[in-house]
Amino acid sequence: MKSGFKASGHTGYAEEGEDIVCAAVSAITQTAMMGLKHYAPNTLAHWEEGDDPVVEVIVPTPGKETQLILETMLLGLEDIASGVPQFVRI
């Protein structure tokens, strides 16, 4: 059973380079990706930058550590979304 996540687009909270919501979401998802790659070296990660950025991470064989990382990432993203629901969709 695979696990993972996909994040795409900009939040639109502020202009690019000034968007603290987008920066927070990026920091959380990138940290999760690094943790997943550390604890599950077979993790697949793909990202694209530009007008429509996207990061997609797939863990082919998730374990306890990887599930904890994903759940922690979700907690952080839900917290951000609760403060600015019009800019972050989960």
N, C-alpha and C positions, 0 to 999 in steps of 0.2 A: 504494500500500500504506500503510495507516494504522498508526500506532504510538500508544502511550499506556499509561495505567495506571488502576486503580481501587483505592481503599483505603476500607475501611468498618469501622465498629464501634469499640469501645473495647478496649484490651488486657486490662483487668481486673487489671493488676499491682497497682494501689493505687486508693484512692478518687479520684473525679474531683477535679481540682485538685491532687492529690498524686502523680499517676501519671507518673513520669519516663520510663517506656517509651513511653507514649502521646505524651508531649511530644516525645520524640526522633523517633518515627515521623512525627508531624505536622510537625516542623521539616524533616525530610528531604523529605517529599512536597511541602510548600508551597514549599520552595526550588527543587525540581525544576520545579514548575509555573511559578514565576516565570521560571526560565531558559528553559523551553520557550516561554513567551509572548514572551520577549525575542527569541529566535533564530528563532522560527517564529510570526510575528504572527497567522497563521490558526489557531493552537491554540485549541481549544474546551475550556473548563473549567467544571465544574459542582460545587458543593459545597453540602452541607446540614449544619447543626449540630443538636444536640439529643441525644436518647437514643440514636439510631442514626446517628451522623455518617457522611457519605460524601463523598469527593472523586473525581471522574472527569475525566480529562484525555485528549483525543484530538488527535493531531497528524495532520491529513489528508495532508500532504506532508512526511514527515520527511526531514531531511538529516543530514549527518555530525555537526553540532553537537548536534542533538536526540537522535541515537542515543547520543552520548557522555554526555549528561545523563542519559538513562534508564539506561544501564549503570552510571553512577556512583551514581545513586539506588539501584539494585538492590544494589550492593556494600555501601552503608551499611545498607540494610534487612537484608541477609543477615547482616551482622556483628551487628546487634542481635538478630536471631532466633537466632543461634548461642549467645548468652549466656542467652537466656530463651525457649527454643523453645515452652514451654507457653503463652506470651502473645503471640507474633507468628507468624503463618502467612503464608507467601508462596506 
